[in-house]
Amino acid sequence: GTKKDPLKLKAIFCRQRTNNEQLFVRPCGVICSRATMYHHEAMSNVLILFEKMFSLPRARKPQHMIYDSNCNALREV
């Protein structure tokens, strides 16, 4: 059998550069949530944030989600 490598922890003592800030905004202009993307703005990461935000008990889930590259969203779901 193959032997799996143990998980190695790595300390980061320098500044991490961010890729962007993701904002979830309601049509009325209220910011619902914010997240910092440190590496890439992958659609799968945006959908994970969306699920986390609306997985709260009694959270009002939107009927629609608009994103700048929404054509890739259906592939990821």
PDB file of N, CA, C and O in Angstrom:
ATOM      1  N   GLY A   1       0.809  -1.176   0.000  1.00  0.00           N
ATOM      2  CA  GLY A   1       0.000   0.000   0.000  1.00  0.00           C
ATOM      3  C   GLY A   1       0.856   1.243   0.000  1.00  0.00           C
ATOM      4  O   GLY A   1       2.063   1.180   0.230  1.00  0.00           O
ATOM      5  N   THR A   2       0.235   2.361  -0.256  1.00  0.00           N
ATOM      6  CA  THR A   2       0.954   3.633  -0.255  1.00  0.00           C
ATOM      7  C   THR A   2       0.831   4.277   1.108  1.00  0.00           C
ATOM      8  O   THR A   2      -0.190   4.161   1.786  1.00  0.00           O
ATOM      9  N   LYS A   3       1.888   4.953   1.489  1.00  0.00           N
ATOM     10  CA  LYS A   3       1.910   5.639   2.778  1.00  0.00           C
ATOM     11  C   LYS A   3       1.640   7.122   2.541  1.00  0.00           C
ATOM     12  O   LYS A   3       2.355   7.771   1.777  1.00  0.00           O
ATOM     13  N   LYS A   4       0.616   7.654   3.191  1.00  0.00           N
ATOM     14  CA  LYS A   4       0.277   9.064   3.009  1.00  0.00           C
ATOM     15  C   LYS A   4       1.179   9.930   3.863  1.00  0.00           C
ATOM     16  O   LYS A   4       1.511   9.581   4.996  1.00  0.00           O
ATOM     17  N   ASP A   5       1.573  11.072   3.301  1.00  0.00           N
ATOM     18  CA  ASP A   5       2.393  12.019   4.050  1.00  0.00           C
ATOM     19  C   ASP A   5       1.538  12.704   5.104  1.00  0.00           C
ATOM     20  O   ASP A   5       0.390  13.058   4.833  1.00  0.00           O
ATOM     21  N   PRO A   6       2.082  12.898   6.305  1.00  0.00           N
ATOM     22  CA  PRO A   6       1.318  13.633   7.320  1.00  0.00           C
ATOM     23  C   PRO A   6       1.181  15.101   6.912  1.00  0.00           C
ATOM     24  O   PRO A   6       2.025  15.646   6.202  1.00  0.00           O
ATOM     25  N   LEU A   7       0.117  15.715   7.369  1.00  0.00           N
ATOM     26  CA  LEU A   7      -0.136  17.117   7.065  1.00  0.00           C
ATOM     27  C   LEU A   7       0.942  17.979   7.695  1.00  0.00           C
ATOM     28  O   LEU A   7       1.187  17.891   8.899  1.00  0.00           O
ATOM     29  N   LYS A   8       1.587  18.811   6.892  1.00  0.00           N
ATOM     30  CA  LYS A   8       2.644  19.686   7.398  1.00  0.00           C
ATOM     31  C   LYS A   8       2.071  21.074   7.626  1.00  0.00           C
ATOM     32  O   LYS A   8       1.432  21.642   6.741  1.00  0.00           O
ATOM     33  N   LEU A   9       2.296  21.610   8.795  1.00  0.00           N
ATOM     34  CA  LEU A   9       1.878  22.970   9.098  1.00  0.00           C
ATOM     35  C   LEU A   9       2.997  23.916   8.711  1.00  0.00           C
ATOM     36  O   LEU A   9       4.175  23.603   8.888  1.00  0.00           O
ATOM     37  N   LYS A  10       2.632  25.062   8.186  1.00  0.00           N
ATOM     38  CA  LYS A  10       3.622  26.028   7.732  1.00  0.00           C
ATOM     39  C   LYS A  10       3.253  27.394   8.291  1.00  0.00           C
ATOM     40  O   LYS A  10       2.152  27.891   8.055  1.00  0.00           O
ATOM     41  N   ALA A  11       4.170  27.995   9.025  1.00  0.00           N
ATOM     42  CA  ALA A  11       3.934  29.325   9.582  1.00  0.00           C
ATOM     43  C   ALA A  11       4.226  30.373   8.514  1.00  0.00           C
ATOM     44  O   ALA A  11       5.202  30.262   7.773  1.00  0.00           O
ATOM     45  N   ILE A  12       3.380  31.382   8.443  1.00  0.00           N
ATOM     46  CA  ILE A  12       3.569  32.471   7.489  1.00  0.00           C
ATOM     47  C   ILE A  12       3.808  33.742   8.293  1.00  0.00           C
ATOM     48  O   ILE A  12       2.928  34.210   9.015  1.00  0.00           O
ATOM     49  N   PHE A  13       5.006  34.290   8.158  1.00  0.00           N
ATOM     50  CA  PHE A  13       5.377  35.474   8.924  1.00  0.00           C
ATOM     51  C   PHE A  13       5.437  36.732   8.072  1.00  0.00           C
ATOM     52  O   PHE A  13       5.869  37.783   8.544  1.00  0.00           O
ATOM     53  N   CYS A  14       5.011  36.633   6.836  1.00  0.00           N
ATOM     54  CA  CYS A  14       5.025  37.807   5.968  1.00  0.00           C
ATOM     55  C   CYS A  14       3.587  38.199   5.632  1.00  0.00           C
ATOM     56  O   CYS A  14       2.635  37.490   5.959  1.00  0.00           O
ATOM     57  N   ARG A  15       3.463  39.319   4.986  1.00  0.00           N
ATOM     58  CA  ARG A  15       2.157  39.821   4.585  1.00  0.00           C
ATOM     59  C   ARG A  15       1.624  38.985   3.428  1.00  0.00           C
ATOM     60  O   ARG A  15       2.365  38.663   2.499  1.00  0.00           O
ATOM     61  N   GLN A  16       0.357  38.638   3.482  1.00  0.00           N
ATOM     62  CA  GLN A  16      -0.265  37.921   2.374  1.00  0.00           C
ATOM     63  C   GLN A  16      -0.995  38.921   1.494  1.00  0.00           C
ATOM     64  O   GLN A  16      -1.765  39.748   1.981  1.00  0.00           O
ATOM     65  N   ARG A  17      -0.753  38.841   0.232  1.00  0.00           N
ATOM     66  CA  ARG A  17      -1.436  39.723  -0.714  1.00  0.00           C
ATOM     67  C   ARG A  17      -2.814  39.148  -1.034  1.00  0.00           C
ATOM     68  O   ARG A  17      -2.986  37.938  -1.176  1.00  0.00           O
ATOM     69  N   THR A  18      -3.769  40.030  -1.141  1.00  0.00           N
ATOM     70  CA  THR A  18      -5.128  39.582  -1.432  1.00  0.00           C
ATOM     71  C   THR A  18      -5.422  39.741  -2.912  1.00  0.00           C
ATOM     72  O   THR A  18      -4.857  40.606  -3.581  1.00  0.00           O
ATOM     73  N   ASN A  19      -6.301  38.906  -3.411  1.00  0.00           N
ATOM     74  CA  ASN A  19      -6.716  38.987  -4.803  1.00  0.00           C
ATOM     75  C   ASN A  19      -7.844  40.002  -4.951  1.00  0.00           C
ATOM     76  O   ASN A  19      -7.806  40.856  -5.837  1.00  0.00           O
ATOM     77  N   ASN A  20      -8.848  39.906  -4.081  1.00  0.00           N
ATOM     78  CA  ASN A  20      -9.970  40.846  -4.128  1.00  0.00           C
ATOM     79  C   ASN A  20     -10.848  40.681  -2.898  1.00  0.00           C
ATOM     80  O   ASN A  20     -10.620  39.806  -2.063  1.00  0.00           O
ATOM     81  N   GLU A  21     -11.840  41.526  -2.805  1.00  0.00           N
ATOM     82  CA  GLU A  21     -12.862  41.452  -1.762  1.00  0.00           C
ATOM     83  C   GLU A  21     -14.178  41.105  -2.445  1.00  0.00           C
ATOM     84  O   GLU A  21     -14.579  41.759  -3.407  1.00  0.00           O
ATOM     85  N   GLN A  22     -14.836  40.088  -1.949  1.00  0.00           N
ATOM     86  CA  GLN A  22     -16.143  39.711  -2.474  1.00  0.00           C
ATOM     87  C   GLN A  22     -17.209  40.316  -1.572  1.00  0.00           C
ATOM     88  O   GLN A  22     -17.163  40.156  -0.352  1.00  0.00           O
ATOM     89  N   LEU A  23     -18.159  41.002  -2.169  1.00  0.00           N
ATOM     90  CA  LEU A  23     -19.283  41.569  -1.429  1.00  0.00           C
ATOM     91  C   LEU A  23     -20.567  40.920  -1.922  1.00  0.00           C
ATOM     92  O   LEU A  23     -20.760  40.731  -3.123  1.00  0.00           O
ATOM     93  N   PHE A  24     -21.435  40.583  -0.988  1.00  0.00           N
ATOM     94  CA  PHE A  24     -22.775  40.129  -1.318  1.00  0.00           C
ATOM     95  C   PHE A  24     -23.707  41.274  -0.957  1.00  0.00           C
ATOM     96  O   PHE A  24     -23.839  41.635   0.212  1.00  0.00           O
ATOM     97  N   VAL A  25     -24.355  41.845  -1.976  1.00  0.00           N
ATOM     98  CA  VAL A  25     -25.168  43.048  -1.800  1.00  0.00           C
ATOM     99  C   VAL A  25     -26.596  42.751  -2.229  1.00  0.00           C
ATOM    100  O   VAL A  25     -26.830  42.173  -3.290  1.00  0.00           O
ATOM    101  N   ARG A  26     -27.535  43.147  -1.405  1.00  0.00           N
ATOM    102  CA  ARG A  26     -28.957  43.007  -1.745  1.00  0.00           C
ATOM    103  C   ARG A  26     -29.337  44.118  -2.732  1.00  0.00           C
ATOM    104  O   ARG A  26     -28.625  45.119  -2.820  1.00  0.00           O
ATOM    105  N   PRO A  27     -30.435  43.970  -3.473  1.00  0.00           N
ATOM    106  CA  PRO A  27     -30.843  44.996  -4.440  1.00  0.00           C
ATOM    107  C   PRO A  27     -31.074  46.373  -3.812  1.00  0.00           C
ATOM    108  O   PRO A  27     -30.961  47.391  -4.494  1.00  0.00           O
ATOM    109  N   CYS A  28     -31.395  46.406  -2.518  1.00  0.00           N
ATOM    110  CA  CYS A  28     -31.617  47.695  -1.863  1.00  0.00           C
ATOM    111  C   CYS A  28     -30.296  48.383  -1.511  1.00  0.00           C
ATOM    112  O   CYS A  28     -30.304  49.525  -1.052  1.00  0.00           O
ATOM    113  N   GLY A  29     -29.160  47.706  -1.718  1.00  0.00           N
ATOM    114  CA  GLY A  29     -27.862  48.307  -1.454  1.00  0.00           C
ATOM    115  C   GLY A  29     -27.224  47.889  -0.143  1.00  0.00           C
ATOM    116  O   GLY A  29     -26.105  48.308   0.154  1.00  0.00           O
ATOM    117  N   VAL A  30     -27.906  47.076   0.649  1.00  0.00           N
ATOM    118  CA  VAL A  30     -27.368  46.625   1.928  1.00  0.00           C
ATOM    119  C   VAL A  30     -26.351  45.508   1.680  1.00  0.00           C
ATOM    120  O   VAL A  30     -26.641  44.543   0.973  1.00  0.00           O
ATOM    121  N   ILE A  31     -25.157  45.646   2.266  1.00  0.00           N
ATOM    122  CA  ILE A  31     -24.135  44.617   2.146  1.00  0.00           C
ATOM    123  C   ILE A  31     -24.457  43.510   3.143  1.00  0.00           C
ATOM    124  O   ILE A  31     -24.498  43.751   4.350  1.00  0.00           O
ATOM    125  N   CYS A  32     -24.685  42.304   2.645  1.00  0.00           N
ATOM    126  CA  CYS A  32     -25.033  41.152   3.492  1.00  0.00           C
ATOM    127  C   CYS A  32     -23.797  40.480   4.059  1.00  0.00           C
ATOM    128  O   CYS A  32     -23.781  40.065   5.218  1.00  0.00           O
ATOM    129  N   SER A  33     -22.766  40.375   3.241  1.00  0.00           N
ATOM    130  CA  SER A  33     -21.584  39.639   3.652  1.00  0.00           C
ATOM    131  C   SER A  33     -20.379  40.133   2.870  1.00  0.00           C
ATOM    132  O   SER A  33     -20.514  40.719   1.796  1.00  0.00           O
ATOM    133  N   ARG A  34     -19.202  39.889   3.426  1.00  0.00           N
ATOM    134  CA  ARG A  34     -17.948  40.275   2.793  1.00  0.00           C
ATOM    135  C   ARG A  34     -16.935  39.179   3.041  1.00  0.00           C
ATOM    136  O   ARG A  34     -16.926  38.570   4.111  1.00  0.00           O
ATOM    137  N   ALA A  35     -16.084  38.921   2.067  1.00  0.00           N
ATOM    138  CA  ALA A  35     -15.034  37.911   2.220  1.00  0.00           C
ATOM    139  C   ALA A  35     -13.798  38.356   1.450  1.00  0.00           C
ATOM    140  O   ALA A  35     -13.904  38.977   0.392  1.00  0.00           O
ATOM    141  N   THR A  36     -12.636  38.037   1.984  1.00  0.00           N
ATOM    142  CA  THR A  36     -11.372  38.346   1.330  1.00  0.00           C
ATOM    143  C   THR A  36     -10.884  37.111   0.592  1.00  0.00           C
ATOM    144  O   THR A  36     -10.800  36.028   1.171  1.00  0.00           O
ATOM    145  N   MET A  37     -10.563  37.273  -0.683  1.00  0.00           N
ATOM    146  CA  MET A  37      -9.995  36.187  -1.483  1.00  0.00           C
ATOM    147  C   MET A  37      -8.482  36.374  -1.508  1.00  0.00           C
ATOM    148  O   MET A  37      -7.979  37.398  -1.972  1.00  0.00           O
ATOM    149  N   TYR A  38      -7.769  35.378  -1.007  1.00  0.00           N
ATOM    150  CA  TYR A  38      -6.313  35.493  -0.931  1.00  0.00           C
ATOM    151  C   TYR A  38      -5.602  34.975  -2.168  1.00  0.00           C
ATOM    152  O   TYR A  38      -4.503  35.438  -2.472  1.00  0.00           O
ATOM    153  N   HIS A  39      -6.185  34.039  -2.886  1.00  0.00           N
ATOM    154  CA  HIS A  39      -5.467  33.475  -4.026  1.00  0.00           C
ATOM    155  C   HIS A  39      -6.215  33.743  -5.325  1.00  0.00           C
ATOM    156  O   HIS A  39      -5.831  34.637  -6.079  1.00  0.00           O
ATOM    157  N   HIS A  40      -7.247  33.008  -5.596  1.00  0.00           N
ATOM    158  CA  HIS A  40      -7.950  33.156  -6.863  1.00  0.00           C
ATOM    159  C   HIS A  40      -9.439  33.334  -6.622  1.00  0.00           C
ATOM    160  O   HIS A  40     -10.003  32.825  -5.654  1.00  0.00           O
ATOM    161  N   GLU A  41     -10.048  34.067  -7.525  1.00  0.00           N
ATOM    162  CA  GLU A  41     -11.484  34.312  -7.465  1.00  0.00           C
ATOM    163  C   GLU A  41     -12.202  33.214  -8.250  1.00  0.00           C
ATOM    164  O   GLU A  41     -12.845  33.492  -9.262  1.00  0.00           O
ATOM    165  N   ALA A  42     -12.095  31.996  -7.795  1.00  0.00           N
ATOM    166  CA  ALA A  42     -12.732  30.874  -8.487  1.00  0.00           C
ATOM    167  C   ALA A  42     -14.225  30.880  -8.190  1.00  0.00           C
ATOM    168  O   ALA A  42     -14.652  31.211  -7.084  1.00  0.00           O
ATOM    169  N   MET A  43     -15.002  30.513  -9.188  1.00  0.00           N
ATOM    170  CA  MET A  43     -16.454  30.474  -9.005  1.00  0.00           C
ATOM    171  C   MET A  43     -16.829  29.500  -7.903  1.00  0.00           C
ATOM    172  O   MET A  43     -17.792  29.740  -7.176  1.00  0.00           O
ATOM    173  N   SER A  44     -16.086  28.401  -7.762  1.00  0.00           N
ATOM    174  CA  SER A  44     -16.400  27.436  -6.703  1.00  0.00           C
ATOM    175  C   SER A  44     -16.233  28.071  -5.324  1.00  0.00           C
ATOM    176  O   SER A  44     -17.013  27.772  -4.420  1.00  0.00           O
ATOM    177  N   ASN A  45     -15.238  28.940  -5.140  1.00  0.00           N
ATOM    178  CA  ASN A  45     -15.056  29.629  -3.857  1.00  0.00           C
ATOM    179  C   ASN A  45     -16.192  30.606  -3.581  1.00  0.00           C
ATOM    180  O   ASN A  45     -16.640  30.737  -2.442  1.00  0.00           O
ATOM    181  N   VAL A  46     -16.654  31.287  -4.616  1.00  0.00           N
ATOM    182  CA  VAL A  46     -17.772  32.227  -4.454  1.00  0.00           C
ATOM    183  C   VAL A  46     -19.034  31.470  -4.054  1.00  0.00           C
ATOM    184  O   VAL A  46     -19.786  31.931  -3.194  1.00  0.00           O
ATOM    185  N   LEU A  47     -19.272  30.318  -4.666  1.00  0.00           N
ATOM    186  CA  LEU A  47     -20.462  29.528  -4.321  1.00  0.00           C
ATOM    187  C   LEU A  47     -20.374  28.955  -2.912  1.00  0.00           C
ATOM    188  O   LEU A  47     -21.395  28.830  -2.237  1.00  0.00           O
ATOM    189  N   ILE A  48     -19.169  28.604  -2.455  1.00  0.00           N
ATOM    190  CA  ILE A  48     -18.992  28.138  -1.074  1.00  0.00           C
ATOM    191  C   ILE A  48     -19.327  29.260  -0.101  1.00  0.00           C
ATOM    192  O   ILE A  48     -20.002  29.027   0.901  1.00  0.00           O
ATOM    193  N   LEU A  49     -18.865  30.470  -0.385  1.00  0.00           N
ATOM    194  CA  LEU A  49     -19.198  31.614   0.471  1.00  0.00           C
ATOM    195  C   LEU A  49     -20.702  31.872   0.479  1.00  0.00           C
ATOM    196  O   LEU A  49     -21.284  32.170   1.522  1.00  0.00           O
ATOM    197  N   PHE A  50     -21.321  31.756  -0.687  1.00  0.00           N
ATOM    198  CA  PHE A  50     -22.762  31.960  -0.809  1.00  0.00           C
ATOM    199  C   PHE A  50     -23.523  30.943   0.037  1.00  0.00           C
ATOM    200  O   PHE A  50     -24.474  31.302   0.731  1.00  0.00           O
ATOM    201  N   GLU A  51     -23.108  29.671  -0.017  1.00  0.00           N
ATOM    202  CA  GLU A  51     -23.758  28.628   0.788  1.00  0.00           C
ATOM    203  C   GLU A  51     -23.580  28.882   2.278  1.00  0.00           C
ATOM    204  O   GLU A  51     -24.524  28.712   3.050  1.00  0.00           O
ATOM    205  N   LYS A  52     -22.382  29.287   2.691  1.00  0.00           N
ATOM    206  CA  LYS A  52     -22.134  29.560   4.110  1.00  0.00           C
ATOM    207  C   LYS A  52     -22.987  30.718   4.601  1.00  0.00           C
ATOM    208  O   LYS A  52     -23.510  30.679   5.714  1.00  0.00           O
ATOM    209  N   MET A  53     -23.129  31.742   3.780  1.00  0.00           N
ATOM    210  CA  MET A  53     -23.876  32.920   4.192  1.00  0.00           C
ATOM    211  C   MET A  53     -25.355  32.597   4.397  1.00  0.00           C
ATOM    212  O   MET A  53     -25.968  33.095   5.341  1.00  0.00           O
ATOM    213  N   PHE A  54     -25.932  31.774   3.530  1.00  0.00           N
ATOM    214  CA  PHE A  54     -27.359  31.488   3.609  1.00  0.00           C
ATOM    215  C   PHE A  54     -27.670  30.158   4.281  1.00  0.00           C
ATOM    216  O   PHE A  54     -28.802  29.685   4.194  1.00  0.00           O
ATOM    217  N   SER A  55     -26.698  29.543   4.949  1.00  0.00           N
ATOM    218  CA  SER A  55     -26.968  28.306   5.681  1.00  0.00           C
ATOM    219  C   SER A  55     -27.359  28.578   7.133  1.00  0.00           C
ATOM    220  O   SER A  55     -27.620  27.645   7.893  1.00  0.00           O
ATOM    221  N   LEU A  56     -27.401  29.839   7.513  1.00  0.00           N
ATOM    222  CA  LEU A  56     -27.812  30.194   8.872  1.00  0.00           C
ATOM    223  C   LEU A  56     -29.299  29.900   9.058  1.00  0.00           C
ATOM    224  O   LEU A  56     -30.069  30.025   8.106  1.00  0.00           O
ATOM    225  N   PRO A  57     -29.715  29.515  10.256  1.00  0.00           N
ATOM    226  CA  PRO A  57     -31.139  29.264  10.488  1.00  0.00           C
ATOM    227  C   PRO A  57     -31.975  30.517  10.204  1.00  0.00           C
ATOM    228  O   PRO A  57     -31.609  31.625  10.596  1.00  0.00           O
ATOM    229  N   ARG A  58     -33.080  30.323   9.529  1.00  0.00           N
ATOM    230  CA  ARG A  58     -34.029  31.394   9.183  1.00  0.00           C
ATOM    231  C   ARG A  58     -33.414  32.478   8.304  1.00  0.00           C
ATOM    232  O   ARG A  58     -33.916  33.602   8.281  1.00  0.00           O
ATOM    233  N   ALA A  59     -32.352  32.171   7.589  1.00  0.00           N
ATOM    234  CA  ALA A  59     -31.770  33.152   6.669  1.00  0.00           C
ATOM    235  C   ALA A  59     -32.692  33.300   5.462  1.00  0.00           C
ATOM    236  O   ALA A  59     -33.201  32.311   4.935  1.00  0.00           O
ATOM    237  N   ARG A  60     -32.901  34.540   5.031  1.00  0.00           N
ATOM    238  CA  ARG A  60     -33.740  34.781   3.858  1.00  0.00           C
ATOM    239  C   ARG A  60     -32.902  34.550   2.615  1.00  0.00           C
ATOM    240  O   ARG A  60     -31.999  35.328   2.304  1.00  0.00           O
ATOM    241  N   LYS A  61     -33.204  33.497   1.923  1.00  0.00           N
ATOM    242  CA  LYS A  61     -32.429  33.120   0.748  1.00  0.00           C
ATOM    243  C   LYS A  61     -32.958  33.856  -0.486  1.00  0.00           C
ATOM    244  O   LYS A  61     -34.170  33.948  -0.681  1.00  0.00           O
ATOM    245  N   PRO A  62     -32.065  34.373  -1.308  1.00  0.00           N
ATOM    246  CA  PRO A  62     -32.521  35.074  -2.512  1.00  0.00           C
ATOM    247  C   PRO A  62     -33.003  34.091  -3.578  1.00  0.00           C
ATOM    248  O   PRO A  62     -32.624  32.920  -3.584  1.00  0.00           O
ATOM    249  N   GLN A  63     -33.839  34.591  -4.471  1.00  0.00           N
ATOM    250  CA  GLN A  63     -34.311  33.764  -5.578  1.00  0.00           C
ATOM    251  C   GLN A  63     -33.315  33.766  -6.731  1.00  0.00           C
ATOM    252  O   GLN A  63     -33.291  32.833  -7.533  1.00  0.00           O
ATOM    253  N   HIS A  64     -32.495  34.808  -6.818  1.00  0.00           N
ATOM    254  CA  HIS A  64     -31.545  34.942  -7.918  1.00  0.00           C
ATOM    255  C   HIS A  64     -30.186  35.358  -7.382  1.00  0.00           C
ATOM    256  O   HIS A  64     -30.080  36.022  -6.351  1.00  0.00           O
ATOM    257  N   MET A  65     -29.149  34.953  -8.106  1.00  0.00           N
ATOM    258  CA  MET A  65     -27.787  35.384  -7.800  1.00  0.00           C
ATOM    259  C   MET A  65     -27.175  35.912  -9.089  1.00  0.00           C
ATOM    260  O   MET A  65     -27.173  35.217 -10.105  1.00  0.00           O
ATOM    261  N   ILE A  66     -26.663  37.119  -9.056  1.00  0.00           N
ATOM    262  CA  ILE A  66     -26.031  37.715 -10.230  1.00  0.00           C
ATOM    263  C   ILE A  66     -24.551  37.866  -9.930  1.00  0.00           C
ATOM    264  O   ILE A  66     -24.166  38.385  -8.882  1.00  0.00           O
ATOM    265  N   TYR A  67     -23.730  37.411 -10.853  1.00  0.00           N
ATOM    266  CA  TYR A  67     -22.275  37.453 -10.687  1.00  0.00           C
ATOM    267  C   TYR A  67     -21.664  37.844 -12.022  1.00  0.00           C
ATOM    268  O   TYR A  67     -22.259  37.584 -13.068  1.00  0.00           O
ATOM    269  N   ASP A  68     -20.500  38.458 -12.011  1.00  0.00           N
ATOM    270  CA  ASP A  68     -19.940  38.974 -13.259  1.00  0.00           C
ATOM    271  C   ASP A  68     -19.579  37.884 -14.270  1.00  0.00           C
ATOM    272  O   ASP A  68     -19.529  38.159 -15.469  1.00  0.00           O
ATOM    273  N   SER A  69     -19.330  36.676 -13.822  1.00  0.00           N
ATOM    274  CA  SER A  69     -19.105  35.571 -14.765  1.00  0.00           C
ATOM    275  C   SER A  69     -20.093  34.450 -14.463  1.00  0.00           C
ATOM    276  O   SER A  69     -19.710  33.286 -14.343  1.00  0.00           O
ATOM    277  N   ASN A  70     -21.345  34.807 -14.345  1.00  0.00           N
ATOM    278  CA  ASN A  70     -22.395  33.878 -13.950  1.00  0.00           C
ATOM    279  C   ASN A  70     -22.567  32.726 -14.933  1.00  0.00           C
ATOM    280  O   ASN A  70     -23.163  31.704 -14.590  1.00  0.00           O
ATOM    281  N   CYS A  71     -22.055  32.879 -16.143  1.00  0.00           N
ATOM    282  CA  CYS A  71     -22.189  31.784 -17.110  1.00  0.00           C
ATOM    283  C   CYS A  71     -21.425  30.545 -16.656  1.00  0.00           C
ATOM    284  O   CYS A  71     -21.728  29.441 -17.110  1.00  0.00           O
ATOM    285  N   ASN A  72     -20.433  30.703 -15.763  1.00  0.00           N
ATOM    286  CA  ASN A  72     -19.678  29.562 -15.252  1.00  0.00           C
ATOM    287  C   ASN A  72     -20.327  28.937 -14.017  1.00  0.00           C
ATOM    288  O   ASN A  72     -19.900  27.865 -13.590  1.00  0.00           O
ATOM    289  N   ALA A  73     -21.329  29.563 -13.441  1.00  0.00           N
ATOM    290  CA  ALA A  73     -21.909  29.087 -12.184  1.00  0.00           C
ATOM    291  C   ALA A  73     -22.628  27.754 -12.357  1.00  0.00           C
ATOM    292  O   ALA A  73     -22.505  26.877 -11.502  1.00  0.00           O
ATOM    293  N   LEU A  74     -23.365  27.587 -13.431  1.00  0.00           N
ATOM    294  CA  LEU A  74     -24.131  26.356 -13.634  1.00  0.00           C
ATOM    295  C   LEU A  74     -23.210  25.148 -13.741  1.00  0.00           C
ATOM    296  O   LEU A  74     -23.566  24.058 -13.293  1.00  0.00           O
ATOM    297  N   ARG A  75     -22.032  25.328 -14.328  1.00  0.00           N
ATOM    298  CA  ARG A  75     -21.062  24.245 -14.437  1.00  0.00           C
ATOM    299  C   ARG A  75     -20.572  23.799 -13.070  1.00  0.00           C
ATOM    300  O   ARG A  75     -20.278  22.620 -12.873  1.00  0.00           O
ATOM    301  N   GLU A  76     -20.480  24.735 -12.114  1.00  0.00           N
ATOM    302  CA  GLU A  76     -19.921  24.452 -10.799  1.00  0.00           C
ATOM    303  C   GLU A  76     -20.936  23.855  -9.833  1.00  0.00           C
ATOM    304  O   GLU A  76     -20.553  23.166  -8.887  1.00  0.00           O
ATOM    305  N   VAL A  77     -22.222  24.107 -10.056  1.00  0.00           N
ATOM    306  CA  VAL A  77     -23.247  23.676  -9.100  1.00  0.00           C
ATOM    307  C   VAL A  77     -23.502  22.196  -9.205  1.00  0.00           C
ATOM    308  O   VAL A  77     -24.335  21.660  -8.474  1.00  0.00           O
TER     309      VAL A  77
END
